[in-house]
Amino acid sequence: MNNLNEDKLQPIVIDFAEMRSRDLKEFSYYSMMGSWVKMIIDNMFGTARDYGLDNPRTYKSKSKLKNAVTAFEKATGLKWPFK
């Protein structure tokens, strides 16, 4: 068993004034969340943005999405999108 030697203990100092003076980090948090939302939206709607709404590729992607949603609803019994 280790013996406690009080002359070797180091005090822990918590300076609340210093903590209050630092900038809050919400901006970086919201910036990160915004980047994630942008990435998700770009992945979901990138085909329409790249080729336009009248392009056959856009209609093909829309058809694939509709089929995937129908298959999901049929397999799970859940309505898409969730609310």
PDB file of N, CA, C and O in Angstrom, chain B, residues numbered from 101:
ATOM      1  N   MET B 101       0.844  -1.188   0.000  1.00  0.00           N
ATOM      2  CA  MET B 101       0.000   0.000   0.000  1.00  0.00           C
ATOM      3  C   MET B 101       0.886   1.246   0.000  1.00  0.00           C
ATOM      4  O   MET B 101       1.874   1.313   0.730  1.00  0.00           O
ATOM      5  N   ASN B 102       0.527   2.224  -0.817  1.00  0.00           N
ATOM      6  CA  ASN B 102       1.315   3.457  -0.904  1.00  0.00           C
ATOM      7  C   ASN B 102       0.948   4.391   0.243  1.00  0.00           C
ATOM      8  O   ASN B 102      -0.222   4.552   0.587  1.00  0.00           O
ATOM      9  N   ASN B 103       1.949   4.985   0.809  1.00  0.00           N
ATOM     10  CA  ASN B 103       1.714   5.978   1.856  1.00  0.00           C
ATOM     11  C   ASN B 103       1.563   7.343   1.216  1.00  0.00           C
ATOM     12  O   ASN B 103       2.237   7.658   0.235  1.00  0.00           O
ATOM     13  N   LEU B 104       0.682   8.147   1.771  1.00  0.00           N
ATOM     14  CA  LEU B 104       0.460   9.500   1.276  1.00  0.00           C
ATOM     15  C   LEU B 104       1.520  10.410   1.871  1.00  0.00           C
ATOM     16  O   LEU B 104       1.684  10.473   3.090  1.00  0.00           O
ATOM     17  N   ASN B 105       2.223  11.102   1.021  1.00  0.00           N
ATOM     18  CA  ASN B 105       3.270  12.004   1.477  1.00  0.00           C
ATOM     19  C   ASN B 105       2.822  13.417   1.144  1.00  0.00           C
ATOM     20  O   ASN B 105       2.907  13.838  -0.010  1.00  0.00           O
ATOM     21  N   GLU B 106       2.347  14.152   2.140  1.00  0.00           N
ATOM     22  CA  GLU B 106       1.738  15.460   1.916  1.00  0.00           C
ATOM     23  C   GLU B 106       2.718  16.515   1.423  1.00  0.00           C
ATOM     24  O   GLU B 106       2.302  17.472   0.770  1.00  0.00           O
ATOM     25  N   ASP B 107       3.982  16.371   1.708  1.00  0.00           N
ATOM     26  CA  ASP B 107       4.926  17.387   1.249  1.00  0.00           C
ATOM     27  C   ASP B 107       5.194  17.296  -0.260  1.00  0.00           C
ATOM     28  O   ASP B 107       5.821  18.196  -0.820  1.00  0.00           O
ATOM     29  N   LYS B 108       4.739  16.240  -0.922  1.00  0.00           N
ATOM     30  CA  LYS B 108       4.928  16.085  -2.363  1.00  0.00           C
ATOM     31  C   LYS B 108       3.668  16.387  -3.167  1.00  0.00           C
ATOM     32  O   LYS B 108       3.693  16.306  -4.395  1.00  0.00           O
ATOM     33  N   LEU B 109       2.578  16.732  -2.506  1.00  0.00           N
ATOM     34  CA  LEU B 109       1.330  17.041  -3.206  1.00  0.00           C
ATOM     35  C   LEU B 109       1.426  18.398  -3.886  1.00  0.00           C
ATOM     36  O   LEU B 109       2.009  19.338  -3.344  1.00  0.00           O
ATOM     37  N   GLN B 110       0.863  18.487  -5.045  1.00  0.00           N
ATOM     38  CA  GLN B 110       0.829  19.747  -5.784  1.00  0.00           C
ATOM     39  C   GLN B 110      -0.595  20.294  -5.737  1.00  0.00           C
ATOM     40  O   GLN B 110      -1.545  19.555  -5.993  1.00  0.00           O
ATOM     41  N   PRO B 111      -0.756  21.569  -5.418  1.00  0.00           N
ATOM     42  CA  PRO B 111      -2.107  22.141  -5.385  1.00  0.00           C
ATOM     43  C   PRO B 111      -2.669  22.279  -6.800  1.00  0.00           C
ATOM     44  O   PRO B 111      -1.935  22.509  -7.761  1.00  0.00           O
ATOM     45  N   ILE B 112      -3.973  22.132  -6.898  1.00  0.00           N
ATOM     46  CA  ILE B 112      -4.664  22.321  -8.174  1.00  0.00           C
ATOM     47  C   ILE B 112      -5.373  23.660  -8.101  1.00  0.00           C
ATOM     48  O   ILE B 112      -6.183  23.884  -7.202  1.00  0.00           O
ATOM     49  N   VAL B 113      -5.080  24.546  -9.030  1.00  0.00           N
ATOM     50  CA  VAL B 113      -5.660  25.877  -9.043  1.00  0.00           C
ATOM     51  C   VAL B 113      -6.620  25.976 -10.222  1.00  0.00           C
ATOM     52  O   VAL B 113      -6.235  25.735 -11.367  1.00  0.00           O
ATOM     53  N   ILE B 114      -7.859  26.326  -9.940  1.00  0.00           N
ATOM     54  CA  ILE B 114      -8.859  26.529 -10.985  1.00  0.00           C
ATOM     55  C   ILE B 114      -9.167  28.015 -11.026  1.00  0.00           C
ATOM     56  O   ILE B 114      -9.735  28.564 -10.082  1.00  0.00           O
ATOM     57  N   ASP B 115      -8.795  28.656 -12.108  1.00  0.00           N
ATOM     58  CA  ASP B 115      -8.976  30.099 -12.252  1.00  0.00           C
ATOM     59  C   ASP B 115     -10.218  30.360 -13.098  1.00  0.00           C
ATOM     60  O   ASP B 115     -10.169  30.310 -14.327  1.00  0.00           O
ATOM     61  N   PHE B 116     -11.338  30.641 -12.419  1.00  0.00           N
ATOM     62  CA  PHE B 116     -12.600  30.872 -13.120  1.00  0.00           C
ATOM     63  C   PHE B 116     -12.577  32.173 -13.925  1.00  0.00           C
ATOM     64  O   PHE B 116     -13.243  32.271 -14.956  1.00  0.00           O
ATOM     65  N   ALA B 117     -11.828  33.158 -13.470  1.00  0.00           N
ATOM     66  CA  ALA B 117     -11.729  34.420 -14.218  1.00  0.00           C
ATOM     67  C   ALA B 117     -11.111  34.172 -15.588  1.00  0.00           C
ATOM     68  O   ALA B 117     -11.551  34.754 -16.580  1.00  0.00           O
ATOM     69  N   GLU B 118     -10.104  33.322 -15.652  1.00  0.00           N
ATOM     70  CA  GLU B 118      -9.477  32.997 -16.931  1.00  0.00           C
ATOM     71  C   GLU B 118     -10.447  32.247 -17.840  1.00  0.00           C
ATOM     72  O   GLU B 118     -10.485  32.484 -19.048  1.00  0.00           O
ATOM     73  N   MET B 119     -11.226  31.344 -17.257  1.00  0.00           N
ATOM     74  CA  MET B 119     -12.202  30.589 -18.049  1.00  0.00           C
ATOM     75  C   MET B 119     -13.267  31.503 -18.632  1.00  0.00           C
ATOM     76  O   MET B 119     -13.694  31.307 -19.769  1.00  0.00           O
ATOM     77  N   ARG B 120     -13.701  32.499 -17.869  1.00  0.00           N
ATOM     78  CA  ARG B 120     -14.731  33.420 -18.359  1.00  0.00           C
ATOM     79  C   ARG B 120     -14.208  34.298 -19.488  1.00  0.00           C
ATOM     80  O   ARG B 120     -14.984  34.732 -20.339  1.00  0.00           O
ATOM     81  N   SER B 121     -12.917  34.565 -19.509  1.00  0.00           N
ATOM     82  CA  SER B 121     -12.367  35.468 -20.513  1.00  0.00           C
ATOM     83  C   SER B 121     -12.208  34.799 -21.879  1.00  0.00           C
ATOM     84  O   SER B 121     -12.065  35.496 -22.884  1.00  0.00           O
ATOM     85  N   ARG B 122     -12.229  33.497 -21.938  1.00  0.00           N
ATOM     86  CA  ARG B 122     -12.068  32.793 -23.221  1.00  0.00           C
ATOM     87  C   ARG B 122     -13.325  32.934 -24.070  1.00  0.00           C
ATOM     88  O   ARG B 122     -14.434  33.060 -23.550  1.00  0.00           O
ATOM     89  N   ASP B 123     -13.132  32.912 -25.375  1.00  0.00           N
ATOM     90  CA  ASP B 123     -14.266  32.989 -26.293  1.00  0.00           C
ATOM     91  C   ASP B 123     -15.078  31.704 -26.218  1.00  0.00           C
ATOM     92  O   ASP B 123     -14.536  30.620 -26.002  1.00  0.00           O
ATOM     93  N   LEU B 124     -16.372  31.843 -26.398  1.00  0.00           N
ATOM     94  CA  LEU B 124     -17.230  30.667 -26.444  1.00  0.00           C
ATOM     95  C   LEU B 124     -17.019  29.938 -27.766  1.00  0.00           C
ATOM     96  O   LEU B 124     -16.631  30.549 -28.761  1.00  0.00           O
ATOM     97  N   LYS B 125     -17.271  28.662 -27.773  1.00  0.00           N
ATOM     98  CA  LYS B 125     -16.983  27.843 -28.948  1.00  0.00           C
ATOM     99  C   LYS B 125     -18.243  27.470 -29.726  1.00  0.00           C
ATOM    100  O   LYS B 125     -18.208  26.561 -30.554  1.00  0.00           O
ATOM    101  N   GLU B 126     -19.366  28.168 -29.467  1.00  0.00           N
ATOM    102  CA  GLU B 126     -20.589  27.810 -30.184  1.00  0.00           C
ATOM    103  C   GLU B 126     -20.430  28.001 -31.682  1.00  0.00           C
ATOM    104  O   GLU B 126     -20.961  27.221 -32.473  1.00  0.00           O
ATOM    105  N   PHE B 127     -19.703  29.031 -32.068  1.00  0.00           N
ATOM    106  CA  PHE B 127     -19.571  29.314 -33.490  1.00  0.00           C
ATOM    107  C   PHE B 127     -18.967  28.121 -34.225  1.00  0.00           C
ATOM    108  O   PHE B 127     -19.446  27.739 -35.292  1.00  0.00           O
ATOM    109  N   SER B 128     -17.934  27.543 -33.665  1.00  0.00           N
ATOM    110  CA  SER B 128     -17.319  26.409 -34.350  1.00  0.00           C
ATOM    111  C   SER B 128     -18.260  25.213 -34.366  1.00  0.00           C
ATOM    112  O   SER B 128     -18.264  24.443 -35.326  1.00  0.00           O
ATOM    113  N   TYR B 129     -19.063  25.048 -33.307  1.00  0.00           N
ATOM    114  CA  TYR B 129     -20.040  23.953 -33.268  1.00  0.00           C
ATOM    115  C   TYR B 129     -21.090  24.149 -34.357  1.00  0.00           C
ATOM    116  O   TYR B 129     -21.393  23.218 -35.105  1.00  0.00           O
ATOM    117  N   TYR B 130     -21.649  25.365 -34.449  1.00  0.00           N
ATOM    118  CA  TYR B 130     -22.667  25.618 -35.462  1.00  0.00           C
ATOM    119  C   TYR B 130     -22.079  25.560 -36.869  1.00  0.00           C
ATOM    120  O   TYR B 130     -22.753  25.143 -37.811  1.00  0.00           O
ATOM    121  N   SER B 131     -20.857  25.968 -37.007  1.00  0.00           N
ATOM    122  CA  SER B 131     -20.189  25.895 -38.299  1.00  0.00           C
ATOM    123  C   SER B 131     -20.031  24.434 -38.732  1.00  0.00           C
ATOM    124  O   SER B 131     -20.250  24.091 -39.894  1.00  0.00           O
ATOM    125  N   MET B 132     -19.648  23.585 -37.780  1.00  0.00           N
ATOM    126  CA  MET B 132     -19.499  22.159 -38.072  1.00  0.00           C
ATOM    127  C   MET B 132     -20.853  21.549 -38.461  1.00  0.00           C
ATOM    128  O   MET B 132     -20.946  20.796 -39.430  1.00  0.00           O
ATOM    129  N   MET B 133     -21.900  21.882 -37.695  1.00  0.00           N
ATOM    130  CA  MET B 133     -23.226  21.341 -37.994  1.00  0.00           C
ATOM    131  C   MET B 133     -23.708  21.821 -39.364  1.00  0.00           C
ATOM    132  O   MET B 133     -24.305  21.054 -40.119  1.00  0.00           O
ATOM    133  N   GLY B 134     -23.449  23.076 -39.679  1.00  0.00           N
ATOM    134  CA  GLY B 134     -23.827  23.605 -40.980  1.00  0.00           C
ATOM    135  C   GLY B 134     -23.122  22.885 -42.121  1.00  0.00           C
ATOM    136  O   GLY B 134     -23.713  22.644 -43.173  1.00  0.00           O
ATOM    137  N   SER B 135     -21.865  22.547 -41.906  1.00  0.00           N
ATOM    138  CA  SER B 135     -21.118  21.808 -42.924  1.00  0.00           C
ATOM    139  C   SER B 135     -21.707  20.422 -43.147  1.00  0.00           C
ATOM    140  O   SER B 135     -21.800  19.955 -44.282  1.00  0.00           O
ATOM    141  N   TRP B 136     -22.106  19.762 -42.054  1.00  0.00           N
ATOM    142  CA  TRP B 136     -22.725  18.434 -42.179  1.00  0.00           C
ATOM    143  C   TRP B 136     -24.041  18.520 -42.943  1.00  0.00           C
ATOM    144  O   TRP B 136     -24.306  17.696 -43.818  1.00  0.00           O
ATOM    145  N   VAL B 137     -24.870  19.518 -42.614  1.00  0.00           N
ATOM    146  CA  VAL B 137     -26.158  19.672 -43.294  1.00  0.00           C
ATOM    147  C   VAL B 137     -25.939  19.945 -44.775  1.00  0.00           C
ATOM    148  O   VAL B 137     -26.627  19.379 -45.624  1.00  0.00           O
ATOM    149  N   LYS B 138     -24.980  20.811 -45.083  1.00  0.00           N
ATOM    150  CA  LYS B 138     -24.682  21.112 -46.486  1.00  0.00           C
ATOM    151  C   LYS B 138     -24.244  19.853 -47.237  1.00  0.00           C
ATOM    152  O   LYS B 138     -24.674  19.618 -48.366  1.00  0.00           O
ATOM    153  N   MET B 139     -23.384  19.046 -46.603  1.00  0.00           N
ATOM    154  CA  MET B 139     -22.912  17.820 -47.239  1.00  0.00           C
ATOM    155  C   MET B 139     -24.074  16.851 -47.490  1.00  0.00           C
ATOM    156  O   MET B 139     -24.157  16.242 -48.556  1.00  0.00           O
ATOM    157  N   ILE B 140     -24.959  16.714 -46.515  1.00  0.00           N
ATOM    158  CA  ILE B 140     -26.100  15.807 -46.668  1.00  0.00           C
ATOM    159  C   ILE B 140     -27.009  16.280 -47.797  1.00  0.00           C
ATOM    160  O   ILE B 140     -27.438  15.479 -48.627  1.00  0.00           O
ATOM    161  N   ILE B 141     -27.302  17.570 -47.830  1.00  0.00           N
ATOM    162  CA  ILE B 141     -28.172  18.109 -48.881  1.00  0.00           C
ATOM    163  C   ILE B 141     -27.515  17.970 -50.250  1.00  0.00           C
ATOM    164  O   ILE B 141     -28.179  17.631 -51.230  1.00  0.00           O
ATOM    165  N   ASP B 142     -26.215  18.231 -50.314  1.00  0.00           N
ATOM    166  CA  ASP B 142     -25.510  18.067 -51.593  1.00  0.00           C
ATOM    167  C   ASP B 142     -25.572  16.620 -52.076  1.00  0.00           C
ATOM    168  O   ASP B 142     -25.738  16.364 -53.269  1.00  0.00           O
ATOM    169  N   ASN B 143     -25.438  15.678 -51.143  1.00  0.00           N
ATOM    170  CA  ASN B 143     -25.518  14.264 -51.527  1.00  0.00           C
ATOM    171  C   ASN B 143     -26.925  13.872 -51.950  1.00  0.00           C
ATOM    172  O   ASN B 143     -27.096  13.034 -52.837  1.00  0.00           O
ATOM    173  N   MET B 144     -27.931  14.467 -51.327  1.00  0.00           N
ATOM    174  CA  MET B 144     -29.320  14.120 -51.661  1.00  0.00           C
ATOM    175  C   MET B 144     -29.760  14.742 -52.981  1.00  0.00           C
ATOM    176  O   MET B 144     -30.450  14.099 -53.772  1.00  0.00           O
ATOM    177  N   PHE B 145     -29.368  15.984 -53.222  1.00  0.00           N
ATOM    178  CA  PHE B 145     -29.891  16.718 -54.375  1.00  0.00           C
ATOM    179  C   PHE B 145     -28.822  17.098 -55.384  1.00  0.00           C
ATOM    180  O   PHE B 145     -29.060  17.944 -56.246  1.00  0.00           O
ATOM    181  N   GLY B 146     -27.654  16.491 -55.291  1.00  0.00           N
ATOM    182  CA  GLY B 146     -26.554  16.839 -56.184  1.00  0.00           C
ATOM    183  C   GLY B 146     -26.866  16.603 -57.642  1.00  0.00           C
ATOM    184  O   GLY B 146     -26.473  17.407 -58.488  1.00  0.00           O
ATOM    185  N   THR B 147     -27.573  15.506 -57.971  1.00  0.00           N
ATOM    186  CA  THR B 147     -27.893  15.200 -59.377  1.00  0.00           C
ATOM    187  C   THR B 147     -28.729  16.306 -59.992  1.00  0.00           C
ATOM    188  O   THR B 147     -28.464  16.733 -61.116  1.00  0.00           O
ATOM    189  N   ALA B 148     -29.752  16.784 -59.256  1.00  0.00           N
ATOM    190  CA  ALA B 148     -30.610  17.848 -59.782  1.00  0.00           C
ATOM    191  C   ALA B 148     -29.815  19.133 -59.983  1.00  0.00           C
ATOM    192  O   ALA B 148     -30.028  19.853 -60.958  1.00  0.00           O
ATOM    193  N   ARG B 149     -28.903  19.419 -59.064  1.00  0.00           N
ATOM    194  CA  ARG B 149     -28.097  20.636 -59.183  1.00  0.00           C
ATOM    195  C   ARG B 149     -27.132  20.532 -60.358  1.00  0.00           C
ATOM    196  O   ARG B 149     -26.945  21.495 -61.101  1.00  0.00           O
ATOM    197  N   ASP B 150     -26.521  19.360 -60.526  1.00  0.00           N
ATOM    198  CA  ASP B 150     -25.513  19.197 -61.575  1.00  0.00           C
ATOM    199  C   ASP B 150     -26.119  19.169 -62.975  1.00  0.00           C
ATOM    200  O   ASP B 150     -25.554  19.744 -63.905  1.00  0.00           O
ATOM    201  N   TYR B 151     -27.257  18.510 -63.132  1.00  0.00           N
ATOM    202  CA  TYR B 151     -27.802  18.281 -64.471  1.00  0.00           C
ATOM    203  C   TYR B 151     -29.065  19.077 -64.774  1.00  0.00           C
ATOM    204  O   TYR B 151     -29.456  19.176 -65.937  1.00  0.00           O
ATOM    205  N   GLY B 152     -29.710  19.643 -63.766  1.00  0.00           N
ATOM    206  CA  GLY B 152     -30.934  20.396 -63.979  1.00  0.00           C
ATOM    207  C   GLY B 152     -32.163  19.516 -63.833  1.00  0.00           C
ATOM    208  O   GLY B 152     -32.072  18.290 -63.904  1.00  0.00           O
ATOM    209  N   LEU B 153     -33.293  20.138 -63.632  1.00  0.00           N
ATOM    210  CA  LEU B 153     -34.527  19.400 -63.368  1.00  0.00           C
ATOM    211  C   LEU B 153     -35.090  18.708 -64.603  1.00  0.00           C
ATOM    212  O   LEU B 153     -35.862  17.758 -64.476  1.00  0.00           O
ATOM    213  N   ASP B 154     -34.719  19.165 -65.789  1.00  0.00           N
ATOM    214  CA  ASP B 154     -35.266  18.575 -67.014  1.00  0.00           C
ATOM    215  C   ASP B 154     -34.380  17.480 -67.612  1.00  0.00           C
ATOM    216  O   ASP B 154     -34.717  16.907 -68.648  1.00  0.00           O
ATOM    217  N   ASN B 155     -33.279  17.196 -66.979  1.00  0.00           N
ATOM    218  CA  ASN B 155     -32.345  16.209 -67.507  1.00  0.00           C
ATOM    219  C   ASN B 155     -32.835  14.794 -67.217  1.00  0.00           C
ATOM    220  O   ASN B 155     -33.361  14.550 -66.131  1.00  0.00           O
ATOM    221  N   PRO B 156     -32.681  13.849 -68.154  1.00  0.00           N
ATOM    222  CA  PRO B 156     -33.104  12.464 -67.932  1.00  0.00           C
ATOM    223  C   PRO B 156     -32.422  11.797 -66.734  1.00  0.00           C
ATOM    224  O   PRO B 156     -33.011  10.932 -66.084  1.00  0.00           O
ATOM    225  N   ARG B 157     -31.177  12.201 -66.443  1.00  0.00           N
ATOM    226  CA  ARG B 157     -30.492  11.617 -65.281  1.00  0.00           C
ATOM    227  C   ARG B 157     -31.209  11.988 -63.981  1.00  0.00           C
ATOM    228  O   ARG B 157     -31.285  11.183 -63.052  1.00  0.00           O
ATOM    229  N   THR B 158     -31.728  13.201 -63.928  1.00  0.00           N
ATOM    230  CA  THR B 158     -32.452  13.637 -62.738  1.00  0.00           C
ATOM    231  C   THR B 158     -33.711  12.799 -62.563  1.00  0.00           C
ATOM    232  O   THR B 158     -34.006  12.355 -61.453  1.00  0.00           O
ATOM    233  N   TYR B 159     -34.457  12.576 -63.642  1.00  0.00           N
ATOM    234  CA  TYR B 159     -35.666  11.751 -63.560  1.00  0.00           C
ATOM    235  C   TYR B 159     -35.333  10.310 -63.178  1.00  0.00           C
ATOM    236  O   TYR B 159     -36.075   9.666 -62.436  1.00  0.00           O
ATOM    237  N   LYS B 160     -34.206   9.813 -63.696  1.00  0.00           N
ATOM    238  CA  LYS B 160     -33.790   8.449 -63.358  1.00  0.00           C
ATOM    239  C   LYS B 160     -33.473   8.347 -61.864  1.00  0.00           C
ATOM    240  O   LYS B 160     -33.853   7.376 -61.210  1.00  0.00           O
ATOM    241  N   SER B 161     -32.778   9.346 -61.331  1.00  0.00           N
ATOM    242  CA  SER B 161     -32.453   9.346 -59.903  1.00  0.00           C
ATOM    243  C   SER B 161     -33.723   9.455 -59.060  1.00  0.00           C
ATOM    244  O   SER B 161     -33.848   8.814 -58.016  1.00  0.00           O
ATOM    245  N   LYS B 162     -34.655  10.272 -59.529  1.00  0.00           N
ATOM    246  CA  LYS B 162     -35.920  10.419 -58.810  1.00  0.00           C
ATOM    247  C   LYS B 162     -36.676   9.093 -58.796  1.00  0.00           C
ATOM    248  O   LYS B 162     -37.265   8.716 -57.784  1.00  0.00           O
ATOM    249  N   SER B 163     -36.653   8.402 -59.911  1.00  0.00           N
ATOM    250  CA  SER B 163     -37.325   7.103 -60.004  1.00  0.00           C
ATOM    251  C   SER B 163     -36.682   6.079 -59.078  1.00  0.00           C
ATOM    252  O   SER B 163     -37.383   5.314 -58.415  1.00  0.00           O
ATOM    253  N   LYS B 164     -35.345   6.061 -59.029  1.00  0.00           N
ATOM    254  CA  LYS B 164     -34.641   5.145 -58.128  1.00  0.00           C
ATOM    255  C   LYS B 164     -34.988   5.439 -56.677  1.00  0.00           C
ATOM    256  O   LYS B 164     -35.205   4.527 -55.880  1.00  0.00           O
ATOM    257  N   LEU B 165     -35.037   6.715 -56.347  1.00  0.00           N
ATOM    258  CA  LEU B 165     -35.385   7.108 -54.977  1.00  0.00           C
ATOM    259  C   LEU B 165     -36.801   6.682 -54.628  1.00  0.00           C
ATOM    260  O   LEU B 165     -37.046   6.162 -53.539  1.00  0.00           O
ATOM    261  N   LYS B 166     -37.731   6.899 -55.545  1.00  0.00           N
ATOM    262  CA  LYS B 166     -39.123   6.517 -55.305  1.00  0.00           C
ATOM    263  C   LYS B 166     -39.242   5.006 -55.100  1.00  0.00           C
ATOM    264  O   LYS B 166     -39.966   4.559 -54.210  1.00  0.00           O
ATOM    265  N   ASN B 167     -38.546   4.225 -55.909  1.00  0.00           N
ATOM    266  CA  ASN B 167     -38.569   2.767 -55.763  1.00  0.00           C
ATOM    267  C   ASN B 167     -37.962   2.325 -54.433  1.00  0.00           C
ATOM    268  O   ASN B 167     -38.469   1.409 -53.785  1.00  0.00           O
ATOM    269  N   ALA B 168     -36.874   2.981 -54.032  1.00  0.00           N
ATOM    270  CA  ALA B 168     -36.234   2.635 -52.761  1.00  0.00           C
ATOM    271  C   ALA B 168     -37.153   2.966 -51.590  1.00  0.00           C
ATOM    272  O   ALA B 168     -37.232   2.200 -50.630  1.00  0.00           O
ATOM    273  N   VAL B 169     -37.845   4.099 -51.661  1.00  0.00           N
ATOM    274  CA  VAL B 169     -38.776   4.486 -50.592  1.00  0.00           C
ATOM    275  C   VAL B 169     -39.932   3.495 -50.525  1.00  0.00           C
ATOM    276  O   VAL B 169     -40.330   3.081 -49.436  1.00  0.00           O
ATOM    277  N   THR B 170     -40.469   3.114 -51.668  1.00  0.00           N
ATOM    278  CA  THR B 170     -41.561   2.147 -51.706  1.00  0.00           C
ATOM    279  C   THR B 170     -41.134   0.808 -51.114  1.00  0.00           C
ATOM    280  O   THR B 170     -41.873   0.200 -50.340  1.00  0.00           O
ATOM    281  N   ALA B 171     -39.937   0.354 -51.482  1.00  0.00           N
ATOM    282  CA  ALA B 171     -39.430  -0.915 -50.942  1.00  0.00           C
ATOM    283  C   ALA B 171     -39.214  -0.823 -49.436  1.00  0.00           C
ATOM    284  O   ALA B 171     -39.509  -1.770 -48.707  1.00  0.00           O
ATOM    285  N   PHE B 172     -38.705   0.306 -48.969  1.00  0.00           N
ATOM    286  CA  PHE B 172     -38.494   0.504 -47.537  1.00  0.00           C
ATOM    287  C   PHE B 172     -39.819   0.463 -46.779  1.00  0.00           C
ATOM    288  O   PHE B 172     -39.943  -0.218 -45.762  1.00  0.00           O
ATOM    289  N   GLU B 173     -40.805   1.200 -47.287  1.00  0.00           N
ATOM    290  CA  GLU B 173     -42.109   1.237 -46.619  1.00  0.00           C
ATOM    291  C   GLU B 173     -42.768  -0.141 -46.596  1.00  0.00           C
ATOM    292  O   GLU B 173     -43.406  -0.518 -45.613  1.00  0.00           O
ATOM    293  N   LYS B 174     -42.610  -0.877 -47.677  1.00  0.00           N
ATOM    294  CA  LYS B 174     -43.196  -2.214 -47.758  1.00  0.00           C
ATOM    295  C   LYS B 174     -42.505  -3.178 -46.793  1.00  0.00           C
ATOM    296  O   LYS B 174     -43.167  -3.981 -46.135  1.00  0.00           O
ATOM    297  N   ALA B 175     -41.185  -3.099 -46.710  1.00  0.00           N
ATOM    298  CA  ALA B 175     -40.428  -4.016 -45.855  1.00  0.00           C
ATOM    299  C   ALA B 175     -40.591  -3.714 -44.373  1.00  0.00           C
ATOM    300  O   ALA B 175     -40.620  -4.635 -43.557  1.00  0.00           O
ATOM    301  N   THR B 176     -40.699  -2.442 -44.012  1.00  0.00           N
ATOM    302  CA  THR B 176     -40.727  -2.072 -42.598  1.00  0.00           C
ATOM    303  C   THR B 176     -42.112  -1.730 -42.086  1.00  0.00           C
ATOM    304  O   THR B 176     -42.358  -1.798 -40.882  1.00  0.00           O
ATOM    305  N   GLY B 177     -43.019  -1.366 -42.975  1.00  0.00           N
ATOM    306  CA  GLY B 177     -44.332  -0.911 -42.543  1.00  0.00           C
ATOM    307  C   GLY B 177     -44.309   0.523 -42.015  1.00  0.00           C
ATOM    308  O   GLY B 177     -45.299   0.999 -41.459  1.00  0.00           O
ATOM    309  N   LEU B 178     -43.191   1.202 -42.187  1.00  0.00           N
ATOM    310  CA  LEU B 178     -43.055   2.589 -41.741  1.00  0.00           C
ATOM    311  C   LEU B 178     -43.201   3.540 -42.913  1.00  0.00           C
ATOM    312  O   LEU B 178     -42.754   3.244 -44.021  1.00  0.00           O
ATOM    313  N   LYS B 179     -43.822   4.673 -42.672  1.00  0.00           N
ATOM    314  CA  LYS B 179     -43.997   5.689 -43.711  1.00  0.00           C
ATOM    315  C   LYS B 179     -42.759   6.570 -43.773  1.00  0.00           C
ATOM    316  O   LYS B 179     -42.274   7.044 -42.747  1.00  0.00           O
ATOM    317  N   TRP B 180     -42.249   6.788 -44.985  1.00  0.00           N
ATOM    318  CA  TRP B 180     -41.106   7.650 -45.179  1.00  0.00           C
ATOM    319  C   TRP B 180     -41.564   8.991 -45.728  1.00  0.00           C
ATOM    320  O   TRP B 180     -42.425   9.003 -46.608  1.00  0.00           O
ATOM    321  N   PRO B 181     -41.058  10.089 -45.275  1.00  0.00           N
ATOM    322  CA  PRO B 181     -40.008  10.275 -44.269  1.00  0.00           C
ATOM    323  C   PRO B 181     -40.588  10.214 -42.851  1.00  0.00           C
ATOM    324  O   PRO B 181     -41.780  10.437 -42.638  1.00  0.00           O
ATOM    325  N   PHE B 182     -39.720   9.908 -41.901  1.00  0.00           N
ATOM    326  CA  PHE B 182     -40.139   9.846 -40.495  1.00  0.00           C
ATOM    327  C   PHE B 182     -40.501  11.239 -40.016  1.00  0.00           C
ATOM    328  O   PHE B 182     -39.982  12.242 -40.507  1.00  0.00           O
ATOM    329  N   LYS B 183     -41.399  11.279 -39.050  1.00  0.00           N
ATOM    330  CA  LYS B 183     -41.752  12.573 -38.425  1.00  0.00           C
ATOM    331  C   LYS B 183     -41.565  12.487 -36.947  1.00  0.00           C
ATOM    332  O   LYS B 183     -41.806  13.464 -36.237  1.00  0.00           O
TER     333      LYS B 183
END
